[in-house]
Amino acid sequence: MYCIYSDKDVADEETNSEHIFPLTLGGKNDFTLQVSKELNSLVNREIDEKLAHCFFLAVDRRKNNARGHRQTEIKAPRTKSIGKRPTSFVFDTSGFLQPYNPRLKTIVSADEIFQHGLKISIPFYPYLRLRFAAKVGLAAGYFVFGDEFRSSIAAHELRSLMHLYGKYHNQEAIERLKSKIWTWSFPPQQGQESIHALLEALSKHINNSFVAFITSLQKDQILIVVGIFGNLVSCINCPADSINIPKDKEYDLGHVIILAAHQTRRISVRELLKEISINEPA
């Protein structure tokens, strides 16, 4: 079995099923791929689990009821209070996060915050979402386009980004990258503001987790766009050698995979832009 993560043939008994988006981030059981068990476990530990417990995605996870395999209750992310006043977070009845005093078992009021202040520490990994987008781009591209994807795109660059600052980090490969990237929470590069605004509008319109492969912006490149619960998280403009993606009819601009609530939906970029223009007129 060929594994897109390792770029190697792996014995069947050494592979298992990888949710391209984990269930905790809006994934579906029909959007999976066989990969190396070792790398599946690694990316789950280094990327998926950390992102699923991200403070900034907690409310969206709760709103979308994005539970894992065990269907355990979605709890507020852990934080560490700084100072003498113990503080954690809980979900209120509307599903929003509220500061909470575990000693008194009460929600901390706005007046208390104004009077005493509030200092908390949360884990933050600045390139975690970029690593996730690279992983999703690799797996989803192979899922959708098969061997044409691995033979035409600079997949080694996506692997390098997937392992950025992880166990298999390769600094030399990172320094040779030709891909142009954007990831939350960094601002877009100068001159990229317009396309960034368009991609944010696309993400909000989709309002689900998704991956898009846009082939029409620049020659010999493919733009991989990943969103989680309607939030634009990362874009990777990756070199490609005349990638053999179907461009007939409406797929001339690219492809989008949307993980909607009850189905995995494949739609063309052109059709998606039509939907946006109809539902959200200027």
MARFI-527928 format. One record per residue (C-alpha): residue in three letters; x, y, z. Coordinates in steps of 0.5 Angstrom, whole numbers, plus 500, padded with zeros to 3 digits. Each point is the difference from the previous one (the first is absolute). Layout:
BEGIN
ALAXYZ/...
This chain:
BEGIN
MET500500500/TYR503507498/CYS500505506/ILE500507498/TYR503502506/SER506496500/ASP500500492/LYS502492501/ASP496494499/VAL498497506/ALA498493502/ASP492500501/GLU501497507/GLU504507502/THR495504497/ASN493503503/SER495505499/GLU501507500/HIS495505501/ILE502506495/PHE496505505/PRO500496507/LEU493500502/THR501505506/LEU501505494/GLY494499496/GLY503493496/LYS496495498/ASN500492499/ASP500500493/PHE506505499/THR506495502/LEU506497497/GLN504495502/VAL507502502/SER506497504/LYS498499508/GLU506503502/LEU499507497/ASN493500501/SER501499507/LEU505505500/VAL496506496/ASN494498505/ARG505501506/GLU504506497/ILE494504496/ASP493497501/GLU499500507/LYS504506502/LEU495504495/ALA494497502/HIS502502507/CYS501507497/PHE497506505/PHE498504494/LEU496494496/ALA496498507/VAL494504498/ASP499497493/ARG502493502/ARG494500505/LYS495504495/ASN502494495/ASN500495505/ALA506497498/ARG502494504/GLY505495499/HIS499493499/ARG498499507/GLN495505500/THR502503507/GLU497507502/ILE504506497/LYS503503506/ALA503507501/PRO507501498/ARG505499506/THR503507502/LYS505502505/SER498506505/ILE506505501/GLY499503507/LYS497498507/ARG493500497/PRO499493497/THR496500493/SER498495495/PHE495500494/VAL493497499/PHE495500495/ASP494504502/THR493498498/SER501504493/GLY506496499/PHE505506501/LEU506499504/GLN499504507/PRO506501505/TYR499495506/ASN502500507/PRO501493502/ARG500501507/LEU494504501/LYS497496494/THR497507497/ILE501503493/VAL505506501/SER496507499/ALA502505496/ASP500505506/GLU505495503/ILE504500494/PHE500508500/GLN502500507/HIS505495501/GLY502498493/LEU501494497/LYS506496498/ILE500493496/SER505496496/ILE498496494/PRO505496496/PHE501503493/TYR503497494/PRO501505495/TYR501495494/LEU496494502/ARG494502495/LEU505501495/ARG503493501/PHE492497500/ALA499504494/ALA506496497/LYS498493502/VAL493501498/GLY502503493/LEU505494499/ALA494495502/ALA494503497/GLY504501493/TYR502493500/PHE493498502/VAL497504494/PHE505500495/GLY504493501/ASP507499497/GLU499506496/PHE501504506/ARG506497503/SER503500493/SER499508498/ILE500504507/ALA506501504/ALA497496505/HIS507500504/GLU499507502/LEU493498503/ARG504495504/SER505504502/LEU495505503/MET496495503/HIS506498504/LEU502507502/TYR503500507/GLY497493501/LYS504494501/TYR502499492/HIS502508499/ASN505501495/GLN503507500/GLU503499493/ALA494498497/ILE496506503/GLU505505498/ARG500498493/LEU492500499/LYS497504494/SER493500503/LYS497506502/ILE496499506/TRP495504505/THR498497506/TRP495503506/SER502504504/PHE505504496/PRO498506495/PRO500498492/GLN506503497/GLN499507496/GLY497499494/GLN496494502/GLU495503504/SER494500494/ILE501492499/HIS500499508/ALA494504500/LEU497496495/LEU502493503/GLU497503507/ALA493501497/LEU501493497/SER501497506/LYS494504504/HIS496498494/ILE501493501/ASN500500507/ASN502493501/SER507497500/PHE503499493/VAL506500495/ALA500503494/PHE505499494/ILE500506496/THR504499493/SER499507496/LEU503505504/GLN508499498/LYS503496494/ASP503494503/GLN498500507/ILE494498504/LEU497504506/ILE498495506/VAL495504504/VAL497496507/GLY495503504/ILE497497507/PHE493501502/GLY500506495/ASN506503502/LEU506501495/VAL506497504/SER505499494/CYS502501493/ILE506497496/ASN502502493/CYS504494498/PRO504499494/ALA497495495/ASP502497493/SER494501496/ILE496496505/ASN495495497/ILE493503503/PRO494499496/LYS499507497/ASP494498496/LYS493504501/GLU499504506/TYR507497503/ASP504505497/LEU502504506/GLY501494505/HIS496495505/VAL497501507/ILE499494505/ILE495503505/LEU498496506/ALA493502501/ALA496497506/HIS497494496/GLN504499494/THR507501497/ARG499505494/ARG504501494/ILE499506497/SER504504494/VAL503507502/ARG496503495/GLU494497502/LEU501503508/LEU502507497/LYS493500497/GLU497498506/ILE503505504/SER498506495/ILE493497500/ASN500500508/GLU504506502/PRO499505495/ALA505506500/
